[in-house]
């Protein structure tokens, strides 16, 4: 067992060279200011009023109902709108959900209430001793005929469709003390959205963007002030199957769950008014700037509306083009970027590893933190000496000559400085620190043991 002992000298002296903040990119965006306090509009379409949500992207078409309880129309392009033949019963059920969500999953439309996806609202109702209204999930066929209503025991707090399986989550909250609550979730699954069973093998909901599946373990915490609650991430895993999870250890941990939006993952934080995070795999990510509006503006929710990513704040909607997001991910986190597995965990570096002349280079600080190395840095010569137990490796930026226990050695490629991070050759450093490195070509993973 290698002892963790990251040196104070390393933390202080290398803060500017090796611990630069993650790069933030600025993408073109469009703002849609609220015309009224209670009203959101998007491209001249009323999206939400005090009566509730009036606009949806189902995954296959847009639907709007400018006046709830009346006419529903649909469109592929937000220009040409066609009347929908909905029964009075279905129209009334959709209209009865203040935060309705309409999604086309598989061969069915699923209509559910998103209002209790925010734990603060559930707890607020508990404090007022009214309790939460448990609204059913409506299952419709592809012609919007009602097939059934699904009634769960507690308020719905998440709904996902992953690999042909429908998942629903409920939360039960227990008060432990002033502003202190404990949550217990239940995961349900169904193959047809009609017959549901409790999934006793799952403790959290899966998230999938079609490329991989993530699961999270979190805890309910206060944030901003004592009346606001959210689930903060403790651990994140890549799921191969329900019994095969591999933990992702992030250099800069995420605090809020990634949510799949199309083929990407997005993390938004209510208390972060400057950036949100995007990722294609949950391992490597990019921070995207939020255009400034006011100091007290916060991201409330995030939606995917066809080929646009839309952030909701208290003051406006902010629209990003998904093509721009894909472009920046292709540039900053290419799909062929290798993964690094260390002691059974995947390492999520702030700056993704790079390949140079067949060698994998990774950010030094986070790698050595995981190894438990003590590091000394000479800023004048840009030379680092890493020590674990009785092994010491000395190397310099842009120099293939190194020293192992003060004996000369040569690296295949030198250490590099990339975006403020010192990138070091993984195999050379790992093997000379006493580890073995294997390469799994199928998963593009360097495995350090």
N, C-alpha and C positions, 0 to 999 in steps of 0.2 A: 504494500500500500504506500503510495507516494504521498508525502505530507504536503498540505497546502500552506504556503508561507510567502505570499506575495509581499515583496518588500515595500516599506513606506517610501524609500528612495525612488522606486519604480513608479509609484503612483504620483508622486509630486513632480519629479524631474521630467517624466515623459508625458505629462498631461497635454502639452501642446502638440508634440510630435506624434504620439501614438494613440491619443484618446480624443482626437478631434470629433466634434459632434457630427452626427450623420448629415450627409449632404441633403439640402432641401431644394427641390426643383420647383420652378414656377411654370405652370401651364396656363394656356389661354382658358378663360372662363367667362360665362355670362351670368349676370345678376338679374333677378326678377324681384324687385322690391314689393313689399306688401302694400296694396292700395289702401287697405283698411286694417285696423288692429286685428280683426277677427278673420281676415280673408287672405288667402294665398292665391296668386295667379301665375300661370306658366304659359307663355306664348298666347296671352289673351284668353286662356282657358281657366275658369275657376276651379281650383284644385281642392280647397278646403274652406269651409265657413264654420260658424258656430254650430251648424247642424251636423257637421261631420265631414268626412272625406267624400269627395264627389268626382274623383278622377283616379284611374288605375291603369297600370300596365300589367297585363296578365302573364306576359312571357310570349304571347303570340299576337296580341292586339291591344290597342288602347280602348278603354271604356270610359264614358263620362255620363253623369246624370246632373245637369245644371240645377234642376229642381227636384230634390229627393221626393220619392213617392210617385214620380211621374215617369217621364220618358228616358230610357237608357239608349245610348247610341254607341257605335264602335267605329274604329278607324285603324288603318294600318300606317298612316302617315301624318295624322293630326290635321289633315286638310279636308279630305272627303270623309264624311260621317254617314253611317247607315243606321237606320232604326233597328232595334233589337226586339224580337218577339218574346218578351218575358211575361210569365203569368203574374197576376196580381199578388199571389202568394210569395213568389220569389222576389218581386220588387220590394214588398213590404219587409221581408226578412233581411235583405241587404240594407235597406234604409234604416232598420232598427239597430244596426251596429255602428256606433259613433266613429270608431276607427276601423272600418271594414277593410279587409284585404281580399282581393280576388286574384287567385293564381291558377294558371292552367298547368297542372302537373299530370303527366301521363295522359290518360284518356278522360280526365275529369277536371272540372273546375272546383276549386276549394274556396269557400268563403268563410272567413273567420275574423274575430275581433282582436286587433293588435293592442288594445288600450292597456292591457296588463303585462305587456312585454317590458314595461318600465316598473321595476319593483316598488319605486316610491309611491306610485298610485295605489297599489294594493295595500301597502302599509298605511298610507294616509286614510284609506277607508277603514282599516282595522282600528286606527286611533279614534276615528269618529264613531266607531262601534256600529257602523251600518253594514259592514261586510262587503265583499265584492260580489257583483252580479255575475254569475257564471253563465255565459252565453254559449249556445251550441255552435258547433262547426257544421256548416251546410255543405253537403256533397251534391254537386250537380253534374249531369252528363254534358256531352259536348254541344247539346242544343239548349243548355241552360234549364233543363227540366230537373226538378228536385228529386234526388234519389233517396236521401235519408238525412237525418240530423244526428250528429254525434254529441252526446252530452257527457262531459268528464266531471270528476268529483271536485276539482279545484280550478281556479282561473287558468286559462291557457296562457303560457308565457313564452312559447316558441313553437314554430312549425317549420318543418323542412321536408324536402323530397330528395333522397339520395339513392342513387343506383337502383331506381325503380321501387323504392320502399318509402312509404309515408311515415313521418315521425311527428309526434306531438309531445310537448312537455307541459306539465303543470307544476306549480310551486305551492307549498304549504308553509306558512310563516308562523313561528312561535315567538312570542315576546319573552325575552330573557331579562330585560331591565330597561331603564330609560334609554331610548334611542338605540336599543340593542335587540336584534332579532336573529333568529336562526331559521334557515330555509331548508326544506326537504323537497327534492324534486322527484317526480315520477315520469318515466319515459314510456310512451305508448308507440306501437308500430302497427302498420297494416300494409298488406300487399295490394289491396283494392280500395282503400279509403273508406270501406264500409264496415268490415269486421276488424275490431281493434283489440290488441292484447297488450298487457304490461310487459315491457322488456326488462327482465330482471338482470340481464347481463350488462346493461348500460347504466352508467351513473351520470352521463351528460349527453347532450345532443351532438350528433355529427354535423359538420359543415363541409360541403363539397362544392368545388368550382368546376368539376368535371375532369380535373387533372389529378387531384389527390383529395383525401378526406382528412380533416382535422377534428380533434376532440379536445375539450378543455376541462380542467378542474379549477374551480374558483371559489371565492368566498364573498358573502354579502358584506359590504362595507359602507360607511358614511363617506360622503365627499362633498366639497364646496361648503355645505352647512349641514346641520344635524338632521334636517328634514329630507335630505336627498340620499338615495341609496343606489348602488349599482353592484353588479357582480364583477369583481376584479380577478384577473387571471392569476392563479398560482402556478399551474403547470399546463403546458400545451404538448399535444402528441400528434404524430402522423399515424393514421390508422391504416393498417394493411388488412386486418379483419378485426372483429370485435375482441378477440383474445390476443391480438398481436399489435401492440402499440409501441412506438419508439418516441422517446421524449425529445423535444426540441429545446435546447438551452440557448436563449438569446443573449447576445452581448448587451443589447439594450432592450430589456424585457418589455413586452406589451402589457398594458394594464387592463384594457377592455378586449372582449372577445373579437377576433376576426369574424366578419360576416361575409359569406359568399355573395358576390354581386356579379352574375354572369360567370365569366371565366377568370375572375380575379377575387382576391380577398381584400377587404377594407376594414381598417380600424379607425374609429372616430372616438374622441374623448370629449365628454361634456365640458371638462375644465381646461381643454386645450383649444384656444381660439386662433392659433397660428398655423397648425399643420394637421393633416391626417395622413395615415400610412397605407400604402398599397403594396400588394405582394401577389405573385402568381403561385406560390407554394407554401406560404406561411413561414419559410425559413429565411429568405433574403427579401428585403423590402426597400421601398423608397418613400421618403417623406415629401408630400406635396403641399405647397404653400396655400393657405386660405387667404384670399384678398381681404385686406383690412377694411372694416366698416366701423366698428365701435369696440371699446375695451370689454364690454360686458356681453358680447355676442358669443353664443355657444352653439355647437352642433347638436341638434336634437335627434334627428334620424338621418339615414342615408338610403336613397332609393336608386334602383336601376330602371330607367325608363327607355327601353329599347337600346339605342346606342349612346345614351347619355347617362352619366352618373350625376345624381342630384343630391346636394346636401341641403337640409332644412335648418334654418336658424330662426330665432325669434323675429328677425327683421326681414328675411328674404329667402329666396331659393338661389343656390349657386350651382350652375351647370358646367360640367366638364365633358369633353368629347372622349368616349371610350377609345377611339383610335389614337388619340394623343397619349392616353394612359398606357395603352399597349406599346406604343413607340418608346416611351421612356423606360418601361420595364424591359423591353428588348435591348435597349442601350445599357442600362445600369445592371440588370440582372438577366443576362442571356439564358435561354432555356437549356443550354449545354453547360452551364456553370456546375462544377463538381460539388458534391456534398462531402462534408468531413464528419465522420463518426468517431467520437472519442469516449471511451469507457461506456459504450452502449448508447450514448446520446448523440443526436445530430446537433452540430454547432451552427447557430445562426449569427454569422458575422455581420457587422454593420457594413463593411465593404466586402462584397463577395470575393471568394478566391478567384485567382486568375491562372491561366496556363501559359507558361513561357518555355519554349523549346522542350515540351514534353514534361516539364516539372510543374507541380502545383504549388503556388505561393499563397499563403494565408496571412491575415493580420496577426502580428506577433503578440500584442498585449493579451488578447482574449485567449489565444492558444496557450500562452505560458501561464495565465491565470488558471486555466483548467488543469494544466500539468502540475501546478504548485511550484513553479520556478521562482527563484529569487533573481532579480535582474538589476544590473548596474548599467548606466548609460553615460557615455562621454559625448556631450553635445558638440564639442569642438571637432572631434574626428568622426562623429556619427557612428560610433562603435558601441555595440551592446555585448555584455557577457551574461549569459544565462546559466544558472547553477541549480542542479537538483542533486541532493546528497553529495556523492563524490565525483559527479560529472559536471564539467564546465565547458561551454561552447562560446567562443568569441567570434564575432563577425561584424562587418561594416557594410553600410549602404553602397550599392553599385560595385562591390568588390567580391570576386569569387574566392579569394583567399580567406581562410578561417583558421581558428586554432581550437583543438580539442584537448582539454587538460594541458594546455600550453604547448601542444605539439602541432605543427603545421598540417593543414588539410585543405582540400579544394572542393568547393561546391560546384554542381553542374551549372547553376545559375545564381547570380548574387541576390541579396536582399534588395528590395525596391521600396521607394516611397510613393504611394498611390493615394491620392485624395486625403493626405494628412495621416495615412496609416503606414506603418512599416510592415511590408509584406515579406515573409521569409519562406524559403523552400521547405515544405512540410516534411518530406521524407528525410532529408539530410538532418534537420534539427531533431525530429522525433527519434530517429534511430540512434543518434548520438546522445540522446537523453535517456536511452534505455528502453524505448518502445519499438514495437514492430508495426509496419505499415503494409496493409494489403489493399489491393484495388479490385472493386467489384464493377466490372464494365457495364453490366446490365443496368444498374442503378446510378452509375457515374459517382460512386462513393469511395473515398479513401478511408479505410478503417484503421484507426490507430488503437493498438492494444498494449 
